[in-house]
Amino acid sequence: MTLLAHTWELLQLEARTEAGWHLRRILPTSPCEIFAALHQPDGTPGLVLEVSPLSFGSYPEIPVAVGFRLVSQLIGHSRNGRVRVILSLADPAYSAVFSVLCMDCAECLANEIDERSALARFVGRLLVWQEFMERRGTGGLPEKAALGLMGELVVLADLIAPKVGWSRAVRSWSGPDGEVNDFCLDRLFLEVKATTRQVTKAIEISNADQLDPSRGNILLAHASFQPTDQGETLPSLVDRIRQRLAIEALTELPVFTERLLKVGYLDADRDLYSDCFRLRKLDLYNVSGSFPHLSRNDLRDGVLECSYSLSLDACECWRTSPDDIVGLRES
């Protein structure tokens, strides 16, 4: 149980009936006051910050999302008053996620140097969670998305990190930020496709830019997984990467966690990802020359986007290895 969840529980045990927010301060070393909050009489949990009006500034795009709401209110009637920023649960179906969300935000802003930077960090973190809530819903990642994430993480840990180091590997993971390809290393792009079929004849390419070599050098990775009783689960793979980052690149741990959130992965959901897989093989193809692909220039006027199936047999002539890719050599 997190500190925040425990404090909510204590507030419930108080059984206070006065209408409004009931507060208990947490993380007292934070540059702004942070409270676990419980609203009565409805029992809604929340996280409350109190800051100076001078620190509040202007945030025209206050994050809103399914599952939570954020409001601000002035305490007192003068410039010397305080501004209370209230993050509260909007839908009981998101209770478990909301608890993790609040604790994550509280820990992030607690490490800032002053109220203004703490509040900016808080709003920025909520924007990440807003995107997470929109992608994830209440039931974790769909099976296909979870497998795709596993493929990306295997490429990050077992292909890219040994070549360029863990810090650069994490920073190169660009797919969660909405980029066309899953990884970007200078002018080298890596696209990852993951399957579980024993014999894979084709993979799906989702748009006309993914394999367009006019954008730069592109490496296509096909991760073939075998379901097994004693393989690696998605959570265990995430744990393995975190353990390496804690040794090799500690400052990248928050970056890695933020990217996981952006793709819809939450540690609290680890029980949902119990399937085990073994990496059967990782095939690499250098997308260059007459490699079979579609590009944006191939689309006729009026065709805005396309997806297509790519035959792996037709790609054999372009099979390569990591050592042949200049962008993956030690830097």
Long-range contacts (C-beta under 8 A, 24 or more apart in sequence): 2-99, 2-100, 2-103, 3-27, 3-103, 4-36, 4-47, 4-99, 4-102, 4-103, 4-106, 5-99, 5-103, 7-36, 8-36, 8-38, 8-45, 8-99, 11-36, 11-37, 11-38, 12-38, 12-43, 16-40, 17-41, 21-46, 21-48, 21-86, 23-48, 26-106, 27-106, 27-107, 27-110, 29-110, 30-106, 30-109, 30-110, 30-112, 30-118, 31-109, 31-110, 31-112, 31-113, 31-114, 31-115, 31-117, 31-118, 32-109, 32-115, 32-118, 32-119, 34-106, 34-109, 34-110, 37-86, 37-88, 39-88, 44-88, 44-89, 45-88, 45-89, 45-95, 45-98, 45-99, 45-102, 46-86, 46-87, 46-88, 46-89, 46-102, 47-86, 47-87, 47-88, 47-102, 47-105, 47-106, 48-84, 48-85, 48-86, 48-87, 49-84, 49-85, 49-109, 49-118, 49-119, 49-122, 50-75, 50-82, 50-83, 50-84, 50-85, 51-82, 51-83, 51-85, 51-115, 51-118, 51-119, 52-82, 52-83, 52-115, 53-79, 53-81, 53-82, 53-83, 55-83, 55-114, 55-115, 55-116, 55-119, 56-83, 56-85, 56-119, 57-116, 57-119, 57-120, 59-119, 59-123, 61-127, 62-123, 63-123, 63-126, 63-127, 63-129, 63-130, 64-130, 65-129, 65-130, 65-133, 65-134, 66-90, 66-91, 66-94, 66-133, 66-134, 67-91, 67-93, 67-94, 67-97, 67-98, 67-101, 67-133, 68-94, 68-98, 68-101, 68-129, 68-133, 70-126, 85-119, 85-122, 87-126, 93-138, 94-133, 94-138, 96-268, 97-133, 97-136, 97-138, 97-266, 97-268, 99-268, 100-266, 100-267, 100-268, 101-129, 104-129, 105-129, 108-254, 128-258, 128-261, 128-262, 129-261, 131-261, 131-262, 132-261, 132-262, 132-264, 132-266, 135-262, 135-263, 135-264, 136-264, 136-266, 139-272, 140-264, 140-266, 140-269, 140-272, 140-273, 141-263, 141-264, 141-265, 141-269, 141-272, 141-273, 145-263, 145-264, 146-234, 146-273, 147-194, 147-195, 147-196, 147-225, 147-277, 148-192, 148-193, 148-194, 149-234, 149-263, 149-265, 150-194, 150-223, 150-225, 150-234, 150-237, 150-277, 151-192, 151-193, 151-194, 151-221, 151-223, 151-225, 152-182, 152-183, 152-192, 152-194, 153-234, 153-237, 153-238, 153-241, 154-223, 154-237, 154-279, 154-282, 155-182, 155-183, 155-190, 155-192, 155-221, 155-223, 155-282, 156-183, 156-241, 157-237, 157-240, 157-241, 157-244, 158-279, 158-282, 159-221, 159-282, 159-322, 159-328, 160-185, 160-190, 160-328, 161-244, 161-248, 163-322, 163-328, 163-329, 163-330, 164-328, 164-330, 164-331, 165-248, 165-249, 165-330, 165-331, 166-244, 166-245, 166-248, 166-249, 166-252, 167-248, 167-249, 167-251, 167-252, 168-331, 170-245, 170-249, 170-252, 170-255, 170-256, 170-259, 171-252, 171-255, 173-256, 173-259, 175-263, 176-259, 176-260, 176-262, 176-263, 177-259, 177-262, 180-207, 180-209, 180-210, 180-215, 181-210, 181-218, 185-327, 185-328, 186-327, 187-216, 187-217, 187-327, 188-216, 188-217, 188-218, 188-219, 188-325, 188-326, 188-327, 188-328, 189-215, 189-216, 189-217, 189-218, 189-219, 190-218, 190-219, 190-220, 190-221, 191-218, 191-219, 191-220, 191-221, 192-221, 192-223, 193-220, 193-221, 193-222, 193-223, 194-222, 194-223, 194-224, 194-225, 195-222, 195-223, 195-224, 195-225, 196-224, 196-225, 196-226, 196-227, 196-277, 197-224, 198-226, 198-280, 200-224, 200-312, 201-311, 201-312, 201-313, 202-309, 202-310, 202-311, 202-312, 203-309, 203-310, 203-312, 204-307, 204-308, 204-309, 204-310, 205-293, 205-294, 205-307, 205-308, 205-309, 205-310, 206-307, 207-305, 207-306, 207-307, 208-294, 208-295, 208-296, 208-298, 208-299, 208-305, 208-306, 209-295, 209-296, 211-287, 211-291, 211-293, 211-294, 211-295, 211-310, 212-293, 212-294, 212-295, 212-296, 213-287, 213-288, 213-291, 213-293, 213-295, 214-295, 214-297, 217-286, 217-287, 217-288, 217-325, 217-326, 217-327, 218-286, 218-287, 218-288, 219-284, 219-285, 219-286, 219-287, 219-320, 219-325, 219-328, 220-284, 220-285, 220-286, 220-287, 220-315, 221-282, 221-283, 221-284, 221-285, 222-282, 222-283, 222-284, 222-285, 222-312, 223-279, 223-282, 224-279, 224-280, 224-281, 224-282, 224-283, 225-277, 225-278, 225-279, 225-280, 226-277, 226-278, 226-279, 226-280, 227-275, 227-276, 227-277, 228-276, 228-277, 228-278, 229-276, 230-276, 231-276, 231-277, 231-278, 232-276, 232-277, 232-278, 232-279, 233-270, 233-273, 233-274, 233-275, 233-276, 233-277, 234-265, 234-273, 234-275, 235-267, 235-270, 235-273, 238-265, 238-267, 283-312, 283-319, 284-319, 284-320, 284-321, 284-322, 284-325, 285-315, 285-318, 285-319, 285-320, 286-318, 286-320, 286-324, 286-325, 287-318, 288-318, 289-318, 291-315, 291-318
